[in-house]
């Protein structure tokens, strides 16, 4: 069982994420590479919310291939290309992690391999 830690002795998280997620011994771990929003036929959505949803959809498919679900995600790292993309990214994240949010980091970066991309998301999942 995963344990989420958000101690009351430090500032609450700025958004919907846990300060830490404890993974028990002998858990199986899956490390997902950063996912960019591109469909199998090379279509890139033209807005950040749709891109973030596609990134999370891709992560869910990777985890399903490993017999896991988004509920097994313990940490996400996300990257957006400007502050204006933070809110739509966070809306997509919050929609995926309604009950027990993972540990999370969000960074603003200069860009990705293609100019059309506004968000990239990587994840770590654990299952006992």
C-alpha positions as CSV (number, residue, x, y, z in Angstrom):
1,X,0.0,0.0,0.0
2,X,1.3,3.5,-0.9
3,X,1.4,6.1,1.9
4,X,1.0,9.8,0.9
5,X,2.8,12.3,3.1
6,X,1.8,15.9,3.4
7,X,2.9,16.9,6.9
8,X,1.0,19.7,8.7
9,X,4.3,21.1,9.9
10,X,5.2,22.5,6.5
11,X,3.2,24.6,3.9
12,X,0.5,22.7,2.2
13,X,1.1,22.0,-1.5
14,X,0.5,24.8,-3.9
15,X,-1.8,22.6,-6.0
16,X,-3.2,19.0,-6.0
17,X,-0.1,16.9,-5.2
18,X,1.4,15.1,-2.3
19,X,4.7,16.3,-0.8
20,X,5.8,12.6,-0.8
21,X,4.6,9.2,-1.6
22,X,6.1,6.2,0.3
23,X,6.6,3.0,-1.7
24,X,6.7,-0.2,0.3
25,X,9.5,-2.7,0.0
26,X,9.2,-5.2,-2.8
27,X,7.0,-3.0,-4.9
28,X,7.3,-3.3,-8.6
29,X,8.4,0.0,-10.2
30,X,7.8,1.4,-13.7
31,X,9.6,4.5,-14.9
32,X,7.8,6.2,-17.9
33,X,9.9,8.3,-20.2
34,X,8.7,11.8,-20.8
35,X,5.6,11.7,-23.0
36,X,4.9,14.4,-25.7
37,X,1.5,14.9,-27.1
38,X,1.6,13.1,-30.4
39,X,-0.8,10.5,-31.7
40,X,0.3,7.3,-33.5
41,X,-0.4,9.0,-36.8
42,X,1.8,12.1,-35.8
43,X,-1.1,14.5,-34.9
44,X,-0.2,17.1,-32.3
45,X,-3.2,18.8,-30.5
46,X,-3.1,22.6,-30.8
47,X,-3.8,23.5,-27.2
48,X,-2.1,22.6,-23.9
49,X,-5.1,21.0,-22.2
50,X,-5.5,18.5,-25.1
51,X,-1.7,17.9,-25.2
52,X,-1.7,17.2,-21.5
53,X,-4.6,14.9,-21.8
54,X,-2.9,13.0,-24.6
55,X,0.3,12.8,-22.5
56,X,-1.6,11.3,-19.6
57,X,-3.5,9.0,-22.0
58,X,-0.1,7.7,-23.3
59,X,1.1,7.2,-19.8
60,X,-2.0,5.2,-18.9
61,X,-1.5,3.0,-21.9
62,X,2.2,2.4,-20.9
63,X,1.1,1.5,-17.4
64,X,-1.7,-0.8,-18.7
65,X,1.0,-2.6,-20.7
66,X,2.7,-3.2,-17.3
67,X,-0.5,-4.2,-15.6
68,X,-0.8,-0.9,-13.7
69,X,-3.2,2.0,-13.7
70,X,-2.9,5.8,-13.1
71,X,-3.8,5.0,-9.4
72,X,-0.3,3.4,-9.2
73,X,1.5,6.6,-10.2
74,X,3.7,7.9,-7.3
75,X,5.5,10.8,-9.0
76,X,5.1,12.9,-12.0
77,X,7.5,15.5,-13.5
78,X,5.9,17.9,-15.9
79,X,7.4,20.6,-18.1
80,X,5.6,23.4,-19.9
81,X,7.0,26.1,-22.2
82,X,5.5,29.1,-20.4
83,X,3.4,30.1,-17.4
84,X,0.3,30.4,-19.6
85,X,0.4,26.6,-20.0
86,X,0.4,25.8,-16.3
87,X,-3.3,26.1,-15.7
88,X,-4.5,23.8,-18.5
89,X,-1.8,21.3,-17.6
90,X,-2.9,21.4,-13.9
91,X,-6.5,20.9,-14.9
92,X,-5.6,17.8,-16.9
93,X,-3.4,16.5,-14.0
94,X,-6.2,17.2,-11.4
95,X,-8.7,15.4,-13.5
96,X,-6.5,12.2,-13.5
97,X,-5.7,12.2,-9.8
98,X,-8.9,13.2,-8.0
99,X,-8.4,11.2,-4.8
100,X,-4.7,10.5,-4.0
101,X,-2.4,12.8,-6.0
102,X,1.2,11.7,-6.6
103,X,4.3,13.7,-5.7
104,X,4.7,16.2,-8.5
105,X,7.1,18.8,-9.9
106,X,6.2,21.3,-12.6
107,X,8.9,23.2,-14.4
108,X,8.9,25.9,-17.1
109,X,11.4,25.1,-19.9
110,X,12.6,26.9,-23.0
111,X,11.1,24.4,-25.4
112,X,11.0,20.8,-26.8
113,X,12.1,19.0,-29.9
114,X,9.3,20.5,-32.0
115,X,7.9,24.0,-31.5
116,X,4.3,22.7,-31.4
117,X,4.8,20.9,-28.1
118,X,3.8,22.9,-25.0
119,X,3.9,20.2,-22.4
120,X,5.9,16.9,-21.6
121,X,5.0,14.6,-18.7
122,X,7.0,11.7,-17.2
123,X,5.8,9.4,-14.5
124,X,6.9,6.8,-12.0
125,X,4.5,4.1,-10.8
126,X,4.7,1.5,-8.1
127,X,2.6,-1.6,-7.4
128,X,2.8,-4.1,-4.6
